[in-house]
Amino acid sequence: MASIALRVKFTGHVQGVSFRFYAKRFADSSDVKGWVRNLEDGTVEALFEGDESAVNRVVEQCRTGNPYAGVVSVESRKGEYTGRYESFTIR
């Protein structure tokens, strides 16, 4: 399957609930690279790069897999895969 880059914005109860920690754990276990960060408006933004099925799996895990979060919506936008990330980091 092809490698993709996907920029995702998660809204809802996503800050102060270890959302970024869970996102990193999900990404690391799926060999997905990129980053995740809190935004000032209370949302969380992430950039995921990797195998398309792995990236989609990580986004779904972020949406549903954190027992403390309450994701209300997920907005995603495909970008150009760069391969420049060596790991998945919390910003």
FENHUCOR-V597883 format. One record per residue. N is the residue number from 1. PSI is psi in whole degrees, 0 to 359 (NA if undefined). OMEGA is omega in radians with two decimals (999 if undefined). D_FIRST is the distance of its C-alpha to the first C-alpha in Angstrom with 2 decimals. Layout:
N,PSI,OMEGA,D_FIRST / N,PSI,OMEGA,D_FIRST
//
This chain:
1,155,-3.07,0.00 / 2,152,3.04,3.80 / 3,141,-3.13,6.74 / 4,166,2.96,9.41 / 5,133,-3.11,13.08 / 6,121,3.06,14.95 / 7,128,-3.01,18.75 / 8,140,3.06,20.26 / 9,124,3.14,23.94 / 10,129,3.09,25.28 / 11,159,-3.12,28.81 / 12,211,3.10,31.34 / 13,84,-2.99,32.81 / 14,358,3.06,30.28 / 15,144,-3.12,32.60 / 16,16,-3.10,34.87 / 17,25,-3.13,32.82 / 18,28,-3.10,30.65 / 19,314,-3.11,27.67 / 20,322,3.09,26.46 / 21,313,3.12,27.00 / 22,318,3.13,24.92 / 23,317,3.12,22.08 / 24,316,3.14,22.18 / 25,316,3.12,22.34 / 26,316,-3.12,19.34 / 27,314,-3.14,17.26 / 28,320,-3.10,18.67 / 29,346,-3.14,17.93 / 30,8,-3.12,14.18 / 31,38,3.07,13.99 / 32,137,-3.09,13.67 / 33,167,3.08,16.00 / 34,220,-3.08,18.43 / 35,166,3.06,21.65 / 36,144,-3.14,23.67 / 37,154,3.00,27.24 / 38,144,3.03,30.09 / 39,157,-3.08,31.45 / 40,337,-3.12,35.16 / 41,6,3.10,34.86 / 42,1,3.11,33.83 / 43,173,3.05,30.12 / 44,134,3.12,27.25 / 45,143,3.11,24.65 / 46,153,2.99,21.41 / 47,119,-3.13,18.73 / 48,133,3.05,15.42 / 49,138,3.09,12.88 / 50,195,3.09,9.78 / 51,135,-3.04,6.34 / 52,316,-3.12,6.51 / 53,324,3.11,7.48 / 54,316,3.11,9.71 / 55,314,3.14,11.23 / 56,322,3.11,12.05 / 57,317,-3.13,13.53 / 58,318,3.11,15.59 / 59,317,3.12,16.90 / 60,320,3.09,18.01 / 61,320,3.10,19.60 / 62,323,-3.12,21.39 / 63,322,-2.99,22.63 / 64,344,-2.92,24.03 / 65,353,3.12,24.15 / 66,115,-3.07,27.00 / 67,347,-3.10,30.27 / 68,343,-3.08,32.30 / 69,160,3.04,30.39 / 70,82,-3.12,30.78 / 71,125,3.14,27.91 / 72,319,3.13,29.24 / 73,156,3.12,26.55 / 74,119,3.07,23.15 / 75,131,-3.14,22.59 / 76,153,-3.13,19.31 / 77,125,3.10,18.61 / 78,143,3.07,15.54 / 79,189,3.14,16.36 / 80,127,3.10,15.36 / 81,129,-3.12,13.19 / 82,330,-3.07,15.86 / 83,14,-3.05,14.96 / 84,348,-3.10,18.68 / 85,133,-3.14,18.80 / 86,345,-3.12,19.55 / 87,185,3.05,19.83 / 88,124,-3.04,20.21 / 89,156,3.02,23.79 / 90,127,3.13,26.36 / 91,NA,999,28.35
//
